[in-house]
Amino acid sequence: MTVDANPKPGAGSPRGRALVLVTARFPYGVGEEFLEAELPEIAARFAEVWIIPTAAPTGAAPTRTVPANVHVVRVASPLRQGASTADTLRLMARHPFATAAAAWRSRSALPGASRFLESLRFDLVTGRLAASAAPALGALRGSDGSVVFYSYWLHTQARTAIALRARLGLRSAPIISRAHGGDLYDERSPSGRFPQRELVLGSLDRIHPVSEHGAQTLATRHPAIAARVSVRRLGVSGATAQRNQSRAPFRVLSVSWIKPVKRLHVLVAALADLQRRGVDARWTHVGGGDAAAERELRALAEQRLTAGTAEFTGALPNPQLRALLDDRPQSVFVNVSASEGVPVTIMEALAQGLPVVATAVGGTRELFSERMFDGLIEVGASESAEPKSEAELAVEVADRLEALARATDAEYARYADASLAEWRHHWSADTNYAAFAEELRDRAQGGTAAADRG
């Protein structure tokens, strides 16, 4: 298995169907772990696969291997994250013609100056990313009927795929995009809106949220494209040490970035309450974040929890996370996030056979069934219920954890069996990714994309 970090222009001329996959970082850094199971299914059905990570760390080496027919095209963003207005103006000065075209495409954002500048910057950045990738994909020109573009995210990556298709002259090549959480819900965007949303949605041939909740949200907010929106679920591979749980002590696992939306301080409060109730609870958190936020969370855990009962591993690549689950038996997986797509981390827990306690936000509800442990916590914020306060939420999390900790061995075994059954029936990578790869392959035929849009 090899990675062509900078393939020569024209290398890897397609012998048949080809797929261009636009990611954020994969196969560099961490994140997008679900692609590790999906990519082999795609590579088996296409002669050539090209991956374009739009935000790969500069100078970083790949952290994941890819099949032999997969080529990775390194591109550099023309603006760093958090770039100033001055940086944007300098970029505009370097590319006056592209800036004029971007301004025309951004005119719907007027008269708001901030919205216009956001749209203009978004257009310029994604256009430059496409321009950087295009030379390595020169062999795909003239292959309209056998090329499909696949964007993993409904944001920068989708807009880059649109610009790249135009630059390569592949007008009838379809573009399919997944949509998760942070790229789908407007409220998850830093500005409360996504730039050029209508342009992006109108240019895609199929949009596949990973949850029913996401699909309903997208179709409701953008009814003109509702016919092109449908769910395609993610999935994870089976664990090598299923049903290796232990409740002595009661081990609580959480996996997420350390940031406010994950509400890890609520989990700390719940664990402190649980320990006061006499449960020997130990907590392992996997995931990093901003250094200051991580220090704050560690300090809170030291203050509220029994000494030595909290462990922070930092961010772990998926193989290391799976190894941790295999080697160190856990008792329960917990997610108290305020917003989610469909958490892949919960799928991993189900594949391990772990009971789950989680807030009913985004697509999380879709990971639960009636036969599983009653760990789904309603958070309110509906017409019939006021939102729960964080203090109320912490108490309810502690209640669910205590119920699980004090369940009989037979009850706990049934909960573990139910988690495994839910994974097998709905969240198996072997089933879900094979079906999606077949669909992508079938789309790369006959240049039907233009007729499907509209």
Residue pairs with C-beta under 8 A, 6 or more apart in sequence:
1 65
1 66
1 67
1 68
2 65
2 66
2 68
3 27
3 62
3 65
3 66
3 70
3 72
4 11
4 12
4 71
4 72
5 62
5 72
5 74
6 73
6 74
6 136
7 71
7 72
7 73
7 136
8 136
9 135
9 136
9 138
10 138
10 139
11 71
11 136
11 139
12 48
12 50
12 69
12 71
12 139
13 48
13 139
14 47
14 48
14 139
14 140
14 143
14 146
14 147
15 47
15 48
16 46
16 47
16 146
17 45
17 46
17 47
17 146
17 147
17 148
17 441
17 444
17 445
18 46
18 47
18 48
18 49
18 50
18 140
18 143
18 146
18 147
18 148
18 444
19 42
19 46
19 48
19 49
19 50
19 147
19 148
19 149
19 150
19 440
19 444
20 49
20 50
20 52
20 137
20 140
20 147
20 148
20 149
20 150
20 161
20 164
21 39
21 42
21 49
21 50
21 51
21 52
21 150
21 152
22 51
22 52
22 54
22 149
22 150
22 151
22 152
22 157
22 158
22 160
22 161
22 164
23 32
23 35
23 51
23 52
23 53
23 54
23 152
23 153
23 157
24 31
24 32
24 53
24 54
24 55
24 152
24 153
24 156
24 157
25 31
25 32
25 53
25 55
25 56
25 57
26 32
26 35
26 51
26 53
26 64
26 152
27 35
27 51
27 53
27 62
27 63
27 64
27 65
27 66
27 72
28 53
28 56
28 57
28 60
28 61
28 62
28 63
29 56
29 57
29 60
29 63
30 63
30 315
30 316
30 317
30 318
32 152
33 317
33 318
33 321
33 344
34 234
34 235
34 236
34 344
34 429
35 64
35 152
36 64
36 318
37 235
37 236
37 237
37 429
37 433
38 429
38 433
38 436
38 437
39 49
39 66
39 67
39 70
40 67
41 433
41 434
41 436
41 437
42 49
42 150
42 433
42 437
42 440
43 49
43 66
43 67
43 69
43 70
44 67
44 437
45 437
45 438
45 440
45 441
46 69
46 440
46 441
46 444
47 69
48 69
48 71
49 67
49 69
49 70
49 71
50 70
50 71
50 72
50 73
50 136
50 137
50 140
51 66
51 70
51 71
51 72
51 73
52 72
52 73
52 75
52 129
52 133
52 160
52 164
53 72
53 74
53 75
54 75
54 77
54 126
54 129
54 156
54 157
54 160
55 77
55 81
55 156
56 74
56 75
58 76
62 72
63 317
64 317
66 72
71 136
73 133
73 136
73 137
75 129
75 132
75 133
76 132
77 125
77 128
77 129
78 91
78 124
78 125
78 128
78 129
79 87
79 88
79 91
79 121
79 124
79 125
80 87
83 121
85 117
88 117
88 120
88 121
88 124
91 121
91 124
91 128
92 99
92 120
92 124
95 124
95 128
98 124
98 127
98 128
99 120
99 124
101 123
102 119
102 120
102 123
102 124
102 127
103 120
105 119
105 123
105 196
105 199
106 116
106 119
106 120
106 123
106 195
106 196
107 116
108 119
108 198
109 115
109 116
109 118
109 119
109 195
110 116
114 191
115 191
115 193
115 195
118 191
118 195
119 195
119 196
121 195
122 156
122 159
122 195
122 196
123 159
123 195
123 196
125 156
126 156
126 159
126 160
126 162
126 163
127 163
129 156
129 160
129 163
130 160
130 163
130 164
130 166
130 167
131 163
131 167
133 160
133 164
134 164
134 167
134 168
137 164
137 168
138 168
140 147
140 168
140 170
141 168
141 169
141 170
142 169
143 170
143 173
144 170
144 171
144 172
144 173
144 447
145 172
145 444
145 445
145 446
145 447
146 444
146 445
147 170
147 173
147 444
148 173
148 174
148 175
148 176
148 440
148 443
148 444
149 161
149 164
149 165
149 173
149 174
149 175
149 176
150 161
150 175
150 176
150 177
150 440
151 157
151 158
151 160
151 161
151 175
151 176
151 177
151 178
151 204
152 177
152 178
153 177
153 178
153 179
153 180
153 183
154 177
154 178
154 179
154 180
154 183
154 184
154 200
154 207
155 183
155 194
155 200
157 177
158 175
158 177
158 200
158 204
159 196
159 199
159 200
161 175
161 177
162 175
162 199
162 200
162 203
162 204
165 171
165 173
165 175
171 450
172 447
172 448
172 449
172 450
173 444
173 447
173 449
174 205
174 206
174 443
174 444
174 448
174 449
174 452
175 203
175 204
175 205
175 449
176 204
176 205
176 206
176 207
176 208
176 440
176 443
177 204
177 206
177 207
177 208
178 208
178 209
178 210
178 232
179 207
179 208
179 209
179 210
179 214
179 218
179 341
180 209
180 210
180 214
180 341
180 342
181 188
181 214
181 339
181 340
181 341
181 342
181 362
181 363
182 188
182 189
182 341
183 194
184 209
184 214
184 217
184 218
184 341
185 214
185 217
185 339
185 362
186 192
186 193
186 194
186 221
187 339
188 261
188 339
194 200
197 222
198 222
201 207
201 222
201 224
201 225
202 224
202 225
202 453
203 453
204 225
204 228
204 453
205 228
205 443
205 449
205 452
205 453
206 228
206 230
206 443
206 452
207 218
207 225
207 228
207 229
207 230
208 229
208 230
208 231
208 232
208 436
209 215
209 217
209 218
209 229
209 231
209 232
209 341
209 363
210 231
210 232
210 233
210 234
210 341
210 342
210 363
211 231
211 233
211 341
211 342
211 362
211 363
211 366
212 231
212 363
212 366
213 362
213 363
213 365
213 366
214 231
214 341
214 342
214 362
214 363
215 229
215 230
215 231
218 225
218 226
218 229
219 225
219 226
219 229
228 452
228 453
232 432
232 436
232 439
233 342
233 426
233 427
233 432
234 342
234 344
234 347
234 427
234 432
235 347
235 427
235 428
235 429
235 430
235 431
235 432
235 433
236 344
236 347
236 348
236 351
236 423
236 427
236 428
236 429
237 351
237 428
237 429
237 430
238 351
238 423
238 428
239 322
239 325
239 326
239 348
239 351
239 352
239 353
240 322
240 326
241 325
241 326
241 327
241 352
242 351
242 352
242 353
242 420
243 353
243 416
243 420
244 326
244 329
244 352
244 353
245 329
245 330
245 331
245 352
245 353
245 354
245 412
245 416
246 329
246 330
246 331
247 331
247 405
247 412
248 280
249 280
249 281
249 282
250 274
250 279
250 280
250 281
250 282
250 331
250 332
250 401
250 405
251 281
251 282
251 283
251 284
251 328
251 329
251 330
251 331
251 332
252 267
252 271
252 281
252 282
252 283
252 284
252 330
252 331
252 332
252 334
252 401
253 283
253 284
253 285
253 286
253 325
253 330
253 332
253 333
253 334
253 349
253 354
254 264
254 267
254 283
254 284
254 285
254 286
254 287
254 333
254 334
254 335
255 285
255 286
255 287
255 321
255 333
255 345
255 348
256 262
256 264
256 285
256 287
256 335
256 337
256 345
257 287
257 288
257 289
258 264
258 285
258 287
258 288
258 289
258 290
258 293
258 294
258 297
259 289
259 290
259 293
260 293
261 337
261 338
261 339
262 335
262 336
262 337
262 338
263 336
263 337
263 338
263 390
263 393
264 285
264 297
264 336
265 297
265 300
265 390
266 336
266 390
266 393
266 394
266 397
267 283
267 334
267 336
267 394
267 397
268 297
268 300
268 301
268 304
268 305
269 304
269 390
269 391
269 394
270 334
270 336
270 393
270 394
270 395
270 397
270 398
270 401
271 281
271 283
271 304
271 305
271 309
271 310
271 398
271 401
272 304
272 305
273 394
273 395
273 398
274 281
274 398
274 401
274 402
274 405
275 281
275 305
275 306
275 309
277 398
277 402
279 401
279 402
279 405
279 406
281 309
281 401
281 405
282 309
282 310
282 311
283 301
283 305
283 309
283 310
283 311
284 311
284 313
284 324
284 328
284 330
285 297
285 310
285 311
285 312
285 313
286 313
286 314
286 315
286 316
286 321
286 324
287 313
287 314
287 315
287 316
288 294
288 314
288 315
294 312
297 312
298 310
298 312
301 310
301 312
302 310
313 324
316 324
321 348
322 348
325 348
325 352
330 352
330 354
331 354
331 355
331 404
331 405
332 354
332 355
332 356
332 357
332 375
332 401
332 404
333 345
333 346
333 349
333 354
333 355
333 356
333 357
333 358
334 356
334 357
334 358
334 397
334 401
335 343
335 345
335 346
335 356
335 357
335 358
335 359
335 364
336 358
336 359
336 377
336 393
336 397
337 343
337 358
337 359
337 361
337 364
338 359
338 361
338 379
339 361
339 362
340 361
340 362
340 363
340 364
341 362
341 363
342 362
342 363
342 364
342 366
342 367
343 358
343 363
343 364
343 367
346 356
346 358
346 364
346 367
347 367
347 423
347 427
349 356
349 419
350 356
350 367
350 419
350 420
350 422
350 423
350 427
351 420
351 423
351 427
352 419
353 416
353 417
353 419
353 420
354 416
354 419
355 372
355 373
355 375
355 404
355 412
355 415
355 416
355 419
356 367
356 368
356 372
356 373
356 375
356 419
357 373
357 375
357 377
357 397
357 400
357 401
357 404
358 364
358 367
358 368
358 375
358 376
358 377
359 377
359 379
359 393
360 376
360 377
360 378
360 379
361 379
364 376
365 376
367 422
367 426
367 427
368 375
368 376
368 422
369 418
369 422
371 418
371 421
371 422
372 415
372 418
372 419
372 422
373 404
373 415
373 418
373 419
374 400
374 403
375 400
375 404
377 393
377 396
377 397
377 400
378 385
378 388
379 387
379 388
379 393
380 386
380 387
380 388
381 387
388 396
404 412
404 415
407 415
443 449
